[in-house]
Amino acid sequence: MASRGVATRGSRHPHPVPLPEGEGSGPQVFVTGTDTGVGKTQASCALLSLLVDAGLSPQGFKPYESGCSSLSAPSDALALRAAARSQLPLELLCPHRFRAPLAPGVAARRLGREPDWRTTLAAWRQLKRGPVVVEGAGGLFVPLDSSHDVIDLASTLRLPVLLVARAGLGTLNHIALSLEALAARRIPVAAVLLSRSSPSRDSSERDNPRLIAERHHVQVLGPVPYLMDSRRRHAAFRKALAPLVAQWLSTPRYRRVRGR
């Protein structure tokens, strides 16, 4: 399979693809998913809070958000900003917002609008000097405008991907297709994070992490348990993602930055 050896380095308990540092200091990663509702925002918030705990000043970048009940208060972007303890304006952190619960490119098309790709890149240029967690919209082939999908954004920003996926039955196929697509673009994968998005369990959850790691040579984190309480759910995401952040923080370059 094409995904082996290009975008999916690592194994079940190893060293993941290193998170690149910005022009200042700190890691940068692109969070995407195999589907909508798999926990991308929760994973992004957990990463941001872990980076804050490490003494960094990260930013959460959600350039496209749809399904906004209020255009002035996009819930995902606000959650990322709170997790990062950021004071930056929403106009920078979330430049494209839509009310319709549709793919951003579809929501924009219904309005007769074309989201300006240059606006997205201009916002990124202001954020890329330090640690950043970028969150996509839905899966890799969700349209952002008439010419670009989420995978195009990840490729343009040249960031490794954290792929968030369901833990249960069906995820093997979804993850394989996503990893194949990332490999074709030569986009590195930092890790796959499995998350339970419903209280029901199935027997495949026991085998899926090892199968994914063995077949695709990628680090697999989780699965994050399904928890109704939002604070416990956040804590569970933090616990699952802590190894990813810790392995980056242990690099010599980070220790030199912290020693200044």
C-alpha angles and dihedrals in degrees: 000000000000093000092068113100102357112068100004111062121158134047141240098295107011142092113307126215103292116255108239120239123237124235087275112033137297140061127293125203138168115227116207136153145217089240143354119284096026096122106272094142093046090050091048092050091048092052092048093049091049090052090049090051088053090059097258129128104226129178129217114221118197101168096175125036127167131178090054112165086196122025090207092055111040103186099213094047091047091051091052092047091050093048090051092045086229127166096194117125121263089235087071099037096044112018098164118055132166136182098214115089091233138106106294093243091050093046090051092048091054088055092048090244136129115211108231110242089199090061090056093050093045090055090048092053089059094049104039096081092083143019112320137176110202117198121202128205118258116315133342097276099046107127117243095182137339093292109027137063128191091266089057090057093050090049094047093050089048094222131147115247133238103204113207115200142167115270099221144064115334096025095104091066095041093050093046092052092048093048091048090053093048091048091052089057092042091238110157120231118222093192146319114247117202118206133182107228097182136038093243118095133204131197094247091074090076094058104031100081094053094042092051092048094047098045099041104026092230130136110257121204128190142330092227108213122239108255126172094206109085095213093051090046090052090049090051092053090049091052092050094048099040093091091056093053094040093054091054093045089054094061117113092239092058092048089053091051091049091048095059 
